[in-house]
Amino acid sequence: MTDMQSVAPCYVLGIETQIGLSLIRELGEAGIPVIGIATEANAIGLQSRYLAHGEILRQPRTDEGVAELRSFGERYGRGYLLTVSEANTSWLIDNRAHLGLITPLLPSKDAFALVLDKARTLEAAEAVGIDVPRSASPADWVEVEALARDFRFPAVLKWSDPNAVAAALGAQGIDLVKAEYVYTADEFLKVAERYRQVGQWPLVQEYCAGVGLGQFFFMHRGKAVRRFQHLRIAEWPPEGGFSSVCDAVPLEQFVPLQEKSIRLLQDIGWDGVAMVEYRYDPASGRAVLMEVNGRFWGSFPLAMYCGAGFGLLAYSLQGQGRMPDLPPQDDTLRCRMVATELKRLRRILLQPGQIRDRTFQVRPLHEVLRFVGDFLRPSVRYYVWSLKDIKPFIRDVRNMLGI
């Protein structure tokens, strides 16, 4: 067993992306020994200077994988485990009692199941006064046809629980589309026909204009001990998805909405980190709930740079039962993922016809000027690039080039 100098290590599973990398950086800078666990040898997190040790999990989400995790605990000592993906979270929830010296820091099984189910999440949100989009979940073809007659289009089709339906779709050779836009009843019926052989249909949700507003909380024993929020400046795909550029938002803004988000998490019985995601329309001031993510999110690097300390809170408060010393948050920063921005620019400049949301305003000059100008802004940070920790960026470039 390696001597960790009396500081319990933090095991981080899922270090292939900027999320796990940022957890490594945040915890490592705080002096916590980090054991990074990847499922791929070319994971960018394995290159971080803040990593105490790196390991490859050869058989994730299997009984053999549980045994591998136990062996890591025997090698490096008693510690706490953070993970990133929903699939790994579900797997670890089911196996939390079988990890030996490793204690996974996870939500309860019931709370996690609720936030994975978009329909149930929307019901819980409506109960606490949060504005939700009109939604319907057809159970059979009769209900599909009724929706085509009665629903006010346009709409967005989303699977209530994508992880649960992926296998059934794959068995029929159908690709999982996480969000699909339909503008008329006929378009809806055409898409719904695709899923008829599966006997399951996505959630039909009212289209809501606006930009992504994320509110982030660390819940502990029913209280929000830390808050953070951001606005999405650019998304991939351009019509809406995940952040390629996002800005921190001062906590003095959207205060009533923050309180409703907290009440929602309290009613769910949430413990730990969570993202409550809205579609916010600046013109009307309307904020409509999209979903709750019960995990660390894609734009987590911004929260790290701003000093929100969510990873450190999980390790210290959720794991050890003590509140860490956290700095005041910086709400002046912007964070961006340049590789994703380049894909976005290519779509906007060269492939505007592939943008599925027909209401998306294509402004090529504005997009190019903002993209170039951000390189000159001193308040801009990057999802992967860091002068303090360069090797993950080099690995990321090599991965994109296939070398």
C-alpha positions as CSV (number, residue, x, y, z in Angstrom):
1,M,0.0,0.0,0.0
2,T,1.3,3.4,-1.0
3,D,1.8,5.9,1.8
4,M,-0.6,8.8,1.3
5,Q,0.9,10.8,4.1
6,S,-2.2,10.5,6.3
7,V,-4.4,12.4,3.8
8,A,-7.1,10.1,2.4
9,P,-7.0,9.9,-1.4
10,C,-9.8,10.8,-3.7
11,Y,-10.5,8.4,-6.5
12,V,-11.9,10.0,-9.6
13,L,-13.6,7.7,-12.1
14,G,-14.1,9.1,-15.6
15,I,-11.1,11.3,-16.5
16,E,-11.5,11.1,-20.3
17,T,-13.1,14.5,-20.5
18,Q,-12.7,18.1,-19.1
19,I,-15.1,17.2,-16.2
20,G,-12.8,14.6,-14.6
21,L,-9.7,16.6,-15.5
22,S,-11.1,19.6,-13.7
23,L,-11.9,17.5,-10.6
24,I,-8.3,16.3,-10.6
25,R,-7.0,19.9,-10.8
26,E,-9.4,21.2,-8.1
27,L,-8.6,18.5,-5.7
28,G,-4.9,18.3,-6.5
29,E,-4.4,22.0,-6.0
30,A,-6.0,21.6,-2.5
31,G,-3.3,19.1,-1.6
32,I,-5.5,16.0,-1.9
33,P,-3.9,12.9,-3.4
34,V,-5.9,12.1,-6.5
35,I,-6.1,8.6,-8.0
36,G,-7.4,9.0,-11.5
37,I,-9.2,6.1,-13.0
38,A,-9.7,6.0,-16.7
39,T,-11.4,3.5,-19.0
40,E,-9.1,4.5,-21.9
41,A,-5.3,4.7,-22.0
42,N,-5.4,8.0,-23.9
43,A,-7.6,9.7,-21.3
44,I,-6.5,13.4,-21.0
45,G,-6.8,13.2,-17.2
46,L,-4.0,10.6,-17.0
47,Q,-1.6,13.4,-18.2
48,S,-2.4,15.9,-15.4
49,R,0.5,17.0,-13.1
50,Y,-2.0,17.0,-10.3
51,L,-2.5,13.3,-10.4
52,A,-0.9,11.2,-7.7
53,H,-1.5,7.9,-9.5
54,G,-3.4,6.8,-12.6
55,E,-5.1,3.5,-13.3
56,I,-7.0,1.9,-16.1
57,L,-10.4,0.3,-15.3
58,R,-10.4,-2.6,-17.7
59,Q,-13.9,-3.9,-17.2
60,P,-16.2,-1.0,-16.2
61,R,-19.7,-1.6,-15.0
62,T,-19.2,-5.3,-14.4
63,D,-18.6,-7.5,-11.4
64,E,-15.0,-7.7,-12.5
65,G,-14.8,-3.9,-12.5
66,V,-16.0,-3.9,-8.9
67,A,-13.1,-6.2,-8.0
68,E,-10.7,-3.9,-9.9
69,L,-11.9,-0.9,-7.8
70,R,-11.4,-2.9,-4.6
71,S,-7.9,-3.7,-5.7
72,F,-7.2,0.0,-6.2
73,G,-8.3,0.7,-2.7
74,E,-6.0,-2.0,-1.3
75,R,-3.2,-0.5,-3.3
76,Y,-3.6,3.2,-2.4
77,G,-5.6,3.1,0.8
78,R,-8.9,4.1,2.3
79,G,-10.5,7.0,0.4
80,Y,-13.4,8.5,-1.4
81,L,-14.7,8.0,-4.9
82,L,-16.2,10.6,-7.3
83,T,-17.5,9.8,-10.7
84,V,-18.8,11.7,-13.6
85,S,-21.2,9.8,-15.9
86,E,-24.7,8.8,-15.1
87,A,-24.0,5.2,-16.2
88,N,-21.1,4.9,-13.7
89,T,-23.2,6.6,-11.0
90,S,-26.0,4.0,-11.4
91,W,-23.5,1.1,-11.4
92,L,-21.7,2.4,-8.3
93,I,-25.1,3.0,-6.5
94,D,-25.9,-0.7,-7.0
95,N,-22.4,-1.8,-5.8
96,R,-21.6,0.8,-3.1
97,A,-21.4,-1.8,-0.4
98,H,-18.8,-3.9,-2.4
99,L,-15.9,-1.5,-2.9
100,G,-13.8,-2.4,0.1
101,L,-11.7,0.5,1.3
102,I,-13.3,2.9,-1.2
103,T,-16.3,4.9,-0.2
104,P,-18.3,6.3,-3.2
105,L,-19.8,9.7,-2.7
106,L,-23.2,9.2,-4.3
107,P,-26.9,10.4,-4.1
108,S,-29.5,8.0,-2.9
109,K,-30.9,5.4,-5.3
110,D,-34.4,6.8,-5.2
111,A,-33.3,10.4,-5.7
112,F,-31.1,9.5,-8.6
113,A,-33.8,7.5,-10.3
114,L,-36.2,10.5,-10.0
115,V,-33.8,12.9,-11.7
116,L,-33.0,10.5,-14.5
117,D,-36.8,10.4,-15.3
118,K,-37.5,13.7,-17.0
119,A,-41.3,13.3,-16.7
120,R,-41.1,12.7,-12.9
121,T,-38.7,15.6,-12.5
122,L,-41.0,18.0,-14.3
123,E,-43.9,16.9,-12.1
124,A,-41.8,17.6,-9.0
125,A,-40.8,20.9,-10.3
126,E,-44.3,22.0,-11.1
127,A,-45.3,21.1,-7.5
128,V,-42.9,23.7,-6.1
129,G,-44.0,26.5,-8.5
130,I,-41.3,26.1,-11.2
131,D,-42.4,26.9,-14.8
132,V,-42.2,23.7,-16.9
133,P,-42.8,23.2,-20.6
134,R,-46.0,21.5,-21.6
135,S,-45.0,17.8,-21.9
136,A,-46.7,14.5,-22.8
137,S,-45.4,10.9,-22.8
138,P,-47.4,8.8,-25.2
139,A,-47.8,5.2,-24.1
140,D,-49.2,3.7,-27.3
141,W,-50.0,4.6,-30.9
142,V,-53.5,5.8,-30.0
143,E,-52.0,8.4,-27.7
144,V,-49.4,9.4,-30.4
145,E,-52.3,10.1,-32.8
146,A,-54.1,12.1,-30.1
147,L,-51.1,14.2,-29.5
148,A,-50.7,14.9,-33.2
149,R,-54.3,16.3,-33.1
150,D,-54.1,18.3,-29.8
151,F,-50.5,19.3,-29.1
152,R,-49.4,22.8,-30.0
153,F,-46.3,22.5,-32.2
154,P,-43.4,23.1,-32.5
155,A,-42.1,20.6,-30.0
156,V,-38.9,19.0,-28.9
157,L,-38.8,15.2,-28.6
158,K,-36.6,13.9,-25.7
159,W,-36.3,10.5,-24.2
160,S,-37.4,10.6,-20.5
161,D,-34.5,8.3,-19.6
162,P,-32.0,7.9,-22.5
163,N,-29.9,5.3,-20.7
164,A,-32.9,3.1,-20.1
165,V,-34.1,3.1,-23.7
166,A,-30.7,2.9,-25.5
167,A,-30.6,-0.9,-25.5
168,A,-34.1,-1.3,-26.9
169,L,-33.4,1.2,-29.7
170,G,-30.1,-0.5,-30.5
171,A,-31.7,-3.9,-30.8
172,Q,-33.9,-2.5,-33.6
173,G,-31.0,-0.7,-35.3
174,I,-32.3,2.7,-34.3
175,D,-30.0,5.5,-33.3
176,L,-30.6,7.3,-30.0
177,V,-31.4,10.9,-30.8
178,K,-31.4,12.9,-27.6
179,A,-33.3,15.9,-28.9
180,E,-35.3,16.2,-32.1
181,Y,-37.3,19.2,-33.3
182,V,-40.7,18.8,-35.0
183,Y,-42.7,21.7,-36.3
184,T,-46.0,20.2,-37.4
185,A,-48.3,17.3,-36.5
186,D,-47.2,15.5,-39.7
187,E,-43.5,15.8,-38.8
188,F,-44.3,14.5,-35.3
189,L,-46.1,11.4,-36.7
190,K,-43.3,10.7,-39.2
191,V,-40.7,10.7,-36.3
192,A,-43.0,8.7,-34.0
193,E,-43.5,6.0,-36.7
194,R,-39.7,5.4,-36.4
195,Y,-40.2,4.1,-32.9
196,R,-43.4,2.1,-33.5
197,Q,-41.6,-1.2,-33.7
198,V,-40.0,-0.5,-30.3
199,G,-43.3,0.4,-28.6
200,Q,-41.8,3.3,-26.8
201,W,-41.8,7.0,-27.7
202,P,-39.9,10.0,-26.5
203,L,-41.3,12.8,-24.3
204,V,-43.0,15.4,-26.4
205,Q,-42.1,18.8,-25.0
206,E,-43.2,22.3,-25.8
207,Y,-40.5,24.3,-27.6
208,C,-39.1,27.0,-25.4
209,A,-37.0,29.9,-26.8
210,G,-34.0,31.2,-25.0
211,V,-30.5,30.3,-23.8
212,G,-29.3,27.8,-21.3
213,L,-29.2,29.0,-17.7
214,G,-27.6,26.5,-15.3
215,Q,-27.9,26.8,-11.5
216,F,-25.6,24.6,-9.5
217,F,-25.9,23.6,-5.8
218,F,-24.2,21.5,-3.3
219,M,-26.9,20.1,-1.0
220,H,-26.1,18.8,2.4
221,R,-28.7,17.6,4.9
222,G,-31.4,19.6,3.1
223,K,-29.5,22.9,2.8
224,A,-27.7,24.5,-0.1
225,V,-24.2,25.1,1.3
226,R,-22.8,26.4,-2.0
227,R,-24.4,28.0,-5.1
228,F,-23.1,28.8,-8.6
229,Q,-24.8,29.8,-11.9
230,H,-23.9,30.4,-15.5
231,L,-25.4,31.4,-18.8
232,R,-24.5,29.6,-22.0
233,I,-23.1,32.0,-24.6
234,A,-22.7,29.3,-27.3
235,E,-23.8,25.7,-27.4
236,W,-23.2,22.6,-29.4
237,P,-25.1,21.9,-31.4
238,P,-25.8,25.6,-32.1
239,E,-29.6,25.2,-31.5
240,G,-29.1,23.9,-28.0
241,G,-27.1,21.1,-26.3
242,F,-24.1,21.6,-24.0
243,S,-22.0,24.7,-23.4
244,S,-19.1,25.5,-25.7
245,V,-18.8,28.9,-24.1
246,C,-20.4,30.0,-20.8
247,D,-20.3,33.0,-18.4
248,A,-20.5,33.0,-14.7
249,V,-23.5,34.9,-13.4
250,P,-23.5,36.8,-10.1
251,L,-25.5,35.2,-7.4
252,E,-27.5,38.4,-6.9
253,Q,-29.3,37.5,-10.2
254,F,-32.1,35.0,-10.5
255,V,-32.5,34.8,-6.7
256,P,-36.2,33.7,-6.6
257,L,-35.4,31.0,-9.2
258,Q,-32.5,29.8,-7.1
259,E,-34.8,29.4,-4.1
260,K,-37.3,27.4,-6.2
261,S,-34.4,25.2,-7.5
262,I,-33.4,24.5,-3.9
263,R,-36.9,23.6,-2.9
264,L,-37.0,21.2,-5.8
265,L,-33.8,19.5,-4.7
266,Q,-35.1,19.4,-1.1
267,D,-38.3,17.7,-2.2
268,I,-36.3,15.2,-4.2
269,G,-34.2,14.4,-1.2
270,W,-31.0,15.3,-3.0
271,D,-27.6,15.2,-1.3
272,G,-24.4,16.3,-3.0
273,V,-23.8,18.2,-6.2
274,A,-26.6,18.9,-8.8
275,M,-27.3,21.1,-11.8
276,V,-30.8,22.5,-12.3
277,E,-31.0,23.5,-16.0
278,Y,-33.4,26.1,-17.4
279,R,-34.1,27.6,-20.8
280,Y,-34.2,31.4,-20.1
281,D,-35.7,33.9,-22.6
282,P,-34.2,37.4,-21.9
283,A,-36.9,39.0,-23.9
284,S,-39.8,37.7,-21.7
285,G,-37.9,36.9,-18.6
286,R,-39.4,33.4,-18.6
287,A,-37.2,30.6,-17.2
288,V,-38.5,27.1,-18.0
289,L,-37.0,23.9,-16.4
290,M,-35.3,21.5,-18.8
291,E,-33.9,18.9,-16.4
292,V,-31.9,18.2,-13.3
293,N,-28.4,16.7,-13.7
294,G,-27.4,14.7,-10.7
295,R,-23.7,14.7,-11.5
296,F,-20.8,17.0,-12.4
297,W,-21.7,18.8,-15.6
298,G,-19.9,19.5,-18.9
299,S,-19.1,23.1,-18.1
300,F,-17.7,22.2,-14.7
301,P,-14.3,23.8,-15.5
302,L,-15.9,27.3,-15.2
303,A,-17.1,26.5,-11.7
304,M,-13.6,25.2,-10.8
305,Y,-11.9,28.4,-12.1
306,C,-14.4,30.6,-10.3
307,G,-13.6,28.8,-7.0
308,A,-17.0,27.2,-6.4
309,G,-15.2,24.2,-4.9
310,F,-17.9,21.5,-5.6
311,G,-15.4,18.7,-5.9
312,L,-13.7,19.8,-2.7
313,L,-17.1,20.0,-1.0
314,A,-17.9,16.4,-2.0
315,Y,-14.6,15.1,-0.7
316,S,-14.6,17.1,2.6
317,L,-18.3,17.5,3.5
318,Q,-20.0,14.5,1.9
319,G,-17.0,12.3,2.6
320,Q,-15.4,13.5,5.9
321,G,-18.3,15.5,7.4
322,R,-16.3,18.8,7.6
323,M,-16.9,22.0,5.7
324,P,-13.8,23.1,3.8
325,D,-12.5,26.7,3.7
326,L,-13.6,28.0,0.3
327,P,-12.7,31.4,-1.3
328,P,-15.2,33.9,-2.4
329,Q,-16.4,33.1,-5.9
330,D,-15.3,35.0,-9.0
331,D,-18.3,35.8,-11.1
332,T,-16.4,37.6,-13.9
333,L,-15.0,34.7,-15.8
334,R,-15.9,33.1,-19.1
335,C,-14.9,29.5,-20.1
336,R,-14.7,28.0,-23.5
337,M,-14.0,24.8,-25.4
338,V,-12.2,25.8,-28.6
339,A,-12.4,22.4,-30.4
340,T,-16.2,22.4,-29.9
341,E,-16.4,26.1,-31.0
342,L,-14.7,25.2,-34.2
343,K,-17.2,22.5,-34.9
344,R,-20.0,25.0,-34.1
345,L,-18.5,27.7,-36.4
346,R,-18.2,25.1,-39.2
347,R,-21.9,24.3,-38.8
348,I,-23.0,27.9,-38.8
349,L,-20.7,29.1,-41.6
350,L,-20.8,26.1,-43.9
351,Q,-23.7,23.9,-43.0
352,P,-26.5,26.2,-41.7
353,G,-29.1,23.9,-43.3
354,Q,-28.2,21.2,-40.7
355,I,-29.2,23.3,-37.8
356,R,-32.4,21.5,-36.7
357,D,-34.0,24.5,-34.9
358,R,-35.5,26.6,-37.7
359,T,-35.8,29.6,-35.3
360,F,-32.1,29.7,-34.6
361,Q,-30.7,33.1,-35.8
362,V,-27.6,32.5,-37.9
363,R,-25.2,35.5,-37.5
364,P,-21.9,34.5,-39.1
365,L,-20.0,37.8,-38.6
366,H,-21.1,38.0,-35.0
367,E,-20.0,34.5,-34.3
368,V,-16.6,34.9,-35.9
369,L,-15.9,38.2,-34.1
370,R,-16.9,36.7,-30.7
371,F,-14.7,33.6,-31.4
372,V,-11.6,35.7,-32.2
373,G,-12.3,38.3,-29.6
374,D,-12.4,35.8,-26.8
375,F,-8.7,35.0,-27.3
376,L,-8.0,38.6,-26.3
377,R,-10.1,38.7,-23.2
378,P,-8.1,38.3,-20.0
379,S,-11.2,36.9,-18.2
380,V,-11.5,33.9,-20.5
381,R,-10.4,30.4,-19.3
382,Y,-10.4,27.1,-21.2
383,Y,-12.0,23.7,-20.6
384,V,-8.7,21.8,-21.1
385,W,-5.9,24.3,-21.8
386,S,-4.0,25.5,-18.7
387,L,-0.5,26.9,-18.5
388,K,-0.2,25.2,-15.1
389,D,-1.1,21.8,-16.5
390,I,-0.2,21.6,-20.2
391,K,0.1,17.8,-20.9
392,P,-3.7,17.1,-20.9
393,F,-4.1,19.7,-23.7
394,I,-1.3,18.0,-25.7
395,R,-3.0,14.6,-25.2
396,D,-6.3,16.1,-26.3
397,V,-4.8,17.4,-29.5
398,R,-3.2,14.1,-30.2
399,N,-6.5,12.3,-29.6
400,M,-8.3,14.6,-32.1
401,L,-5.6,14.0,-34.7
402,G,-5.7,10.2,-34.0
403,I,-2.0,9.9,-33.0
